[in-house]
Structures are given as C-alpha cells and as structure tokens.
Amino acid sequence: MKPQFSRRRLLKLLTAAGFGTPFATRIVADEAPANTPRAVRPENIVIPVTARDRYPAQLVDGKVLQPARPLGVIHETDVLVVGGGPAGFTAAIAAARTGANTTLVERYGYLGGLWTGGLVLLVYPTHATENGELTKVVRGIGDELLGRIAEHANGATNYTAGRPDPTTDPELTKLVMDEMIQEAGVRMLFHSWVADVVMDGNAVRGVVLESKAGRQAVLAKVVVDASGDGDVFAAAGAEHEQRLHAVGLVHRLGNVDRADLEALKEAGFKNLGSVEPLPSVKWVNLRGPSTDGLDIAELSRLEVEHRRSIWKRLEKLREVPGADKVFVLQIAPQIGVRITRLLAGVRKMTDKEARSGVREPDTIAIGGTYGAGRDKPGFAIPYGCMVPKAVDNVIAAGRCLDVDTPMVEDMRLIATCLLTGHAAGAAAGVAVRDKCRPREVDPEKLRDLLRHQGAYLG
Ligand SMILES: Cc1cc2nc3c(=O)[nH]c(=O)nc-3n(C[C@H](O)[C@H](O)[C@H](O)COP(=O)(O)OP(=O)(O)OC[C@H]3O[C@@H](n4cnc5c(N)ncnc54)[C@H](O)[C@@H]3O)c2cc1C
C-alpha cells in the first residue's frame, strides 16, 4: 500500500532527510566554496494532491453564474491591511506597534506600490511651510523608513543632507520595507490579490484572496484599504466616485552622465529624467492620457503604447552625438495609475479648508506642501475623510480618500500617503484595543497614539 503524506508531513520528511527547507532561499552555486559536496536537489518531488471540490462558474441561458461555495479561512487577524504601497506599509507598522495582530496582503511580490513598482522615486512633499518656516511633516514611521534607506550607500538623495524630498533607490526601498515589516512582527502575504470582501451585515469582516492556491478567506476585526484604488471599500458597497486621470509609465535611463547633455537639450530632449542616488541613472516620468485606470483593455493598450514610445524615444536620443551610450535600464513593472476611486467619507476634505489653516480636533496629520510651485501652508488632514459614510470596519488610506478636486494632487503624493497610512493603521489599532468601530475611535486617543509613534500633528 502506498504511504499517504500530507504536504506538511512531506516537507517535514524532506527536511529531516537532509534536503534543508526545500523552499528556503539557497546560496547560488557560484558562492559555495569549491570543495563543498553537491547536495542532492529536491527537484521533481511529487506532492500528493487530493481531489478538491470544484465550483466553476456556469454558463446558464447566456449568463455566467458563480455558484455559492464554501471558502477555506487561511488566517484570522486583528488588523488586515490590503496593499503594500507607501500607505499600506505605514498602516501595517503602526497597527502592529499598537500590539494588534497585523497582516499585510499584497498582490505583487514586493512592497512599495507605485513608489518601487511604478518607479516613482521622488518622495515629496516631506516638508511644509509652517508659520513661515520650513518644517518637516513626514515624521514617525515614514521618516524612520526614509532614514533607514538613506543609511545605505546610494540609498537616497537629500536625506542625510537634511534637505526635503529625497529620491530613493527602488531596490533598497523594497529591502528596508521588508526588514521593517518583519521586525514589527507583521504577517506578510505576497502574491495574494484581494478579489472580494467578507461582509457581516454592514461591516467588513475580512477579504477573499485570489492566488495560485485558489480562493481563500482571511478574517479580521478591522481592514485598512490601502489598495490605492479602493478595492475593499468598493467591494463592500461603500459610496464612492470614480475619476479618470493621467495614466503613464515610468522608465529609467542608464549612462545619462556620459551623454552630452547640452547637445541633447539643443536637439529638443528637454526631459532627461530626474536625479537618482546612482549618479549615472535618471528616472523619467511620463504623464500619459487621462483615462479609466480600472479598465483592463485600456491599461493593456497603454502598456504597449507607452513601452513602444519609450524605445522609439531612446532610438532618436541615441542619434544625438555624444548620447550613443544611453540605454533603457528598466521600464516600470507596474503601470502608473494615479487616481481611480475616491471614497465618500464621513467628511470631505476641501482645498478651501486646507488653505484656511484650521486644525480640527480630528486632525491626524499635517500634509506637506513645500516645493514644485506649491503655495499652500501645511494643511490638516481630518480622520473623517478616511472613514466610509456607512460601511463599517474599514478605514481607507493613501490616494483614494474623500477630497475635492484641487486636493487630489496633494493627497496622492507618496509623502502624504505615508502619513495617511500611519494614521489609518494607528486608528485600526485603537479600534481593536477599545473594541469599537473605526468611526467610534476617540480622536484624542488616536492623536495621543500618533504623537507617541512620532507623528507630527502641528
Ligand atoms: C506616473 C506617476 C508619477 C508620479 N510621480 C510622483 C512623484 O514624483 N512623487 C510622489 O510623491 N508621488 C508621485 N506619484 C504618486 C504616488 O506614486 C502614488 O500616488 C502613491 O504611491 C500612492 O500610494 P498608495 O499606497 O496609496 O498606493 P499605491 O502606491 O498604488 O499602492 C497600492 C498597493 O496595493 C496593491 N494592491 C492594489 N490592489 C490590490 C488588491 N486588490 N489586492 C492586493 N493588493 C493590491 C498594489 O499592488 C500596491 O502595492 C506618481 C504617480 C504616478 C502614477
């Protein structure tokens, strides 16, 4: 009779038999000393698969119907953060530091969102003009992250010189984010796409993940929607609006420092990219047409068009004398969707209010405004613009909050997303601790906690 092994038991046996942990990272052969005996490689091992119930969609009278089906609950947590961009990262750390059991779910295999995957490398605005003085507003977790990236050689521009708005290296940014998430004890799930929510009446009780393992559920006391596109609050039926905005594709050029920049400018190449910590590399922003960032046909078309135009431009650029060594180092793996869904929150944040300088009792951060022709004072961000009008147990963070049109451009920037993420995670932690709904979180307690975690509230 054939022995029956569960996957877990099989992995245990393999480890005991000297295969090491089959799925742990191995040192590549080149790095191993020459006299190291070659280990037997655990390849082509068969893991028994027991037949599972299948619940495929059915074509019935021309309609595709999805049958009701039970989902395995793979994990339960206090705070679940969806999306590992700038906002989701600070949210997860802030929640974990309140002592809440915290899980972060990300559809790709790295952290940073548009910052790293979209190659949008300039973090701004980290400062604001406050009472006529340049004041650093990104403090606390966001600043800790920037400081740690800057400790690495070629990690960041500006930071160590005490100047505003660092540009960071994307790979070091991912590395430091990984480290901080691990140190905070956050449970990290990559390669997991949140496809739906689990509702209990009007409250979000978790999410449905889609992955190579199929559909599975994670349950949570509070969910932070840091997907950038409001995937969680939209699936939960929360009131929101959808906007069209410019969709671009960023790329990086190498050997720019070897090119004759004057000749390039004379030849009409005005945008040779923005500074990076690596002296020979520049990142080149691309605005792109205003369109629907949720439409997969449109996104597919733009991926192809933008990529073609980047390569065409390079060809022309290299024809300029002294620029033949310039090359495309990288095109962003993630297309540049700026804005899609905006939440309808318990409170809308308006440009008028931001300019008034009013600081309400529910102020959870001061948004930066310094640089790039920006003329506002630092503005107070209210907690209410992150909390859905009616749906419970979800807090939004990042580029999808309830703001009026002029505020969109302020709120979607990385530095500000680091701040709203921090506040959302802290609020989720308070809600878990006080056993209350996010809309019932005591603003004074939240502000005390944020100050304790190093945030600047004016
Ligand atoms: C072309 C371009 C240029 C820009 N230039 C600048 C600039 O120079 N400086 C600046 O500060 N800002 C810039 N921005 C804005 C800034 O990059 C973003 O607005 C900011 O990164 C938003 O942060 P976020 O955390 O809200 O969302 P995102 O960075 O979009 O992160 C969202 C994360 O959630 C994940 N996710 C999404 N949906 C799901 C799901 N359903 N399930 C699981 N995971 C999911 C994503 O993979 C991603 O990791 C630019 C943006 C673009 C597009």
The ligand as an SDF file (V2000), in Angstrom:
LIG
                    3D

 53 58  0  0  0  0  0  0  0  0999 V2000
    3.3930   58.2080  -13.2620 C   0  0  0  0  0  0  0  0  0  0  0  0
    3.2990   58.6810  -11.8240 C   0  0  0  0  0  0  0  0  0  0  0  0
    4.1970   59.6230  -11.3470 C   0  0  0  0  0  0  0  0  0  0  0  0
    4.1380   60.0360  -10.0230 C   0  0  0  0  0  0  0  0  0  0  0  0
    5.0950   60.8980   -9.5410 N   0  0  0  0  0  0  0  0  0  0  0  0
    5.1860   61.1060   -8.2050 C   0  0  0  0  0  0  0  0  0  0  0  0
    6.3080   61.8020   -7.6470 C   0  0  0  0  0  0  0  0  0  0  0  0
    7.2180   62.2460   -8.3620 O   0  0  0  0  0  0  0  0  0  0  0  0
    6.3640   61.9490   -6.2860 N   0  0  0  0  0  0  0  0  0  0  0  0
    5.3660   61.4830   -5.4640 C   0  0  0  0  0  0  0  0  0  0  0  0
    5.4630   61.6540   -4.2360 O   0  0  0  0  0  0  0  0  0  0  0  0
    4.3000   60.8190   -5.9660 N   0  0  0  0  0  0  0  0  0  0  0  0
    4.2040   60.6030   -7.2980 C   0  0  0  0  0  0  0  0  0  0  0  0
    3.1400   59.8750   -7.7990 N   0  0  0  0  0  0  0  0  0  0  0  0
    2.0490   59.4520   -6.8920 C   0  0  0  0  0  0  0  0  0  0  0  0
    2.3990   58.2830   -5.9850 C   0  0  0  0  0  0  0  0  0  0  0  0
    3.3400   57.4270   -6.5480 O   0  0  0  0  0  0  0  0  0  0  0  0
    1.1800   57.4440   -5.6100 C   0  0  0  0  0  0  0  0  0  0  0  0
    0.0230   58.1960   -5.5410 O   0  0  0  0  0  0  0  0  0  0  0  0
    1.4010   56.7430   -4.2600 C   0  0  0  0  0  0  0  0  0  0  0  0
    2.3790   55.7340   -4.4460 O   0  0  0  0  0  0  0  0  0  0  0  0
    0.1250   56.1510   -3.7240 C   0  0  0  0  0  0  0  0  0  0  0  0
    0.3840   55.3430   -2.6040 O   0  0  0  0  0  0  0  0  0  0  0  0
   -0.6910   54.2850   -2.1030 P   0  0  0  0  0  0  0  0  0  0  0  0
   -0.0620   53.4890   -1.0380 O   0  0  0  0  0  0  0  0  0  0  0  0
   -1.9700   54.9760   -1.8270 O   0  0  0  0  0  0  0  0  0  0  0  0
   -0.9940   53.3890   -3.4070 O   0  0  0  0  0  0  0  0  0  0  0  0
   -0.0470   52.5330   -4.3500 P   0  0  0  0  0  0  0  0  0  0  0  0
    1.3230   53.0770   -4.3910 O   0  0  0  0  0  0  0  0  0  0  0  0
   -0.8010   52.4050   -5.6210 O   0  0  0  0  0  0  0  0  0  0  0  0
   -0.0050   51.1210   -3.5950 O   0  0  0  0  0  0  0  0  0  0  0  0
   -1.1120   50.2660   -3.5880 C   0  0  0  0  0  0  0  0  0  0  0  0
   -0.6300   48.8420   -3.3190 C   0  0  0  0  0  0  0  0  0  0  0  0
   -1.7420   47.9710   -3.2170 O   0  0  0  0  0  0  0  0  0  0  0  0
   -1.5500   46.8220   -4.0230 C   0  0  0  0  0  0  0  0  0  0  0  0
   -2.8790   46.3900   -4.4360 N   0  0  0  0  0  0  0  0  0  0  0  0
   -3.7520   47.0690   -5.2120 C   0  0  0  0  0  0  0  0  0  0  0  0
   -4.9120   46.3990   -5.3330 N   0  0  0  0  0  0  0  0  0  0  0  0
   -4.7580   45.2620   -4.6200 C   0  0  0  0  0  0  0  0  0  0  0  0
   -5.6010   44.1560   -4.3710 C   0  0  0  0  0  0  0  0  0  0  0  0
   -6.8310   44.1180   -4.8690 N   0  0  0  0  0  0  0  0  0  0  0  0
   -5.1470   43.1440   -3.6130 N   0  0  0  0  0  0  0  0  0  0  0  0
   -3.8730   43.1770   -3.1050 C   0  0  0  0  0  0  0  0  0  0  0  0
   -3.0290   44.2020   -3.3080 N   0  0  0  0  0  0  0  0  0  0  0  0
   -3.4640   45.2430   -4.0500 C   0  0  0  0  0  0  0  0  0  0  0  0
   -0.6850   47.3190   -5.1700 C   0  0  0  0  0  0  0  0  0  0  0  0
   -0.0110   46.2720   -5.7950 O   0  0  0  0  0  0  0  0  0  0  0  0
    0.2330   48.3020   -4.4690 C   0  0  0  0  0  0  0  0  0  0  0  0
    1.3530   47.6680   -3.9180 O   0  0  0  0  0  0  0  0  0  0  0  0
    3.1410   59.4960   -9.1510 C   0  0  0  0  0  0  0  0  0  0  0  0
    2.2320   58.5550   -9.6380 C   0  0  0  0  0  0  0  0  0  0  0  0
    2.3030   58.1510  -10.9540 C   0  0  0  0  0  0  0  0  0  0  0  0
    1.3330   57.1140  -11.4340 C   0  0  0  0  0  0  0  0  0  0  0  0
  1  2  1  0
  2  3  1  0
  2 52  2  0
  3  4  2  0
  4  5  1  0
  4 50  1  0
  5  6  2  0
  6  7  1  0
  6 13  1  0
  7  8  2  0
  7  9  1  0
  9 10  1  0
 10 11  2  0
 10 12  1  0
 12 13  2  0
 13 14  1  0
 14 15  1  0
 14 50  1  0
 15 16  1  0
 16 17  1  0
 16 18  1  0
 18 19  1  0
 18 20  1  0
 20 21  1  0
 20 22  1  0
 22 23  1  0
 23 24  1  0
 24 25  2  0
 24 26  1  0
 24 27  1  0
 27 28  1  0
 28 29  2  0
 28 30  1  0
 28 31  1  0
 31 32  1  0
 32 33  1  0
 33 34  1  0
 33 48  1  0
 34 35  1  0
 35 36  1  0
 35 46  1  0
 36 37  1  0
 36 45  1  0
 37 38  2  0
 38 39  1  0
 39 40  1  0
 39 45  2  0
 40 41  1  0
 40 42  2  0
 42 43  1  0
 43 44  2  0
 44 45  1  0
 46 47  1  0
 46 48  1  0
 48 49  1  0
 50 51  2  0
 51 52  1  0
 52 53  1  0
M  END
$$$$
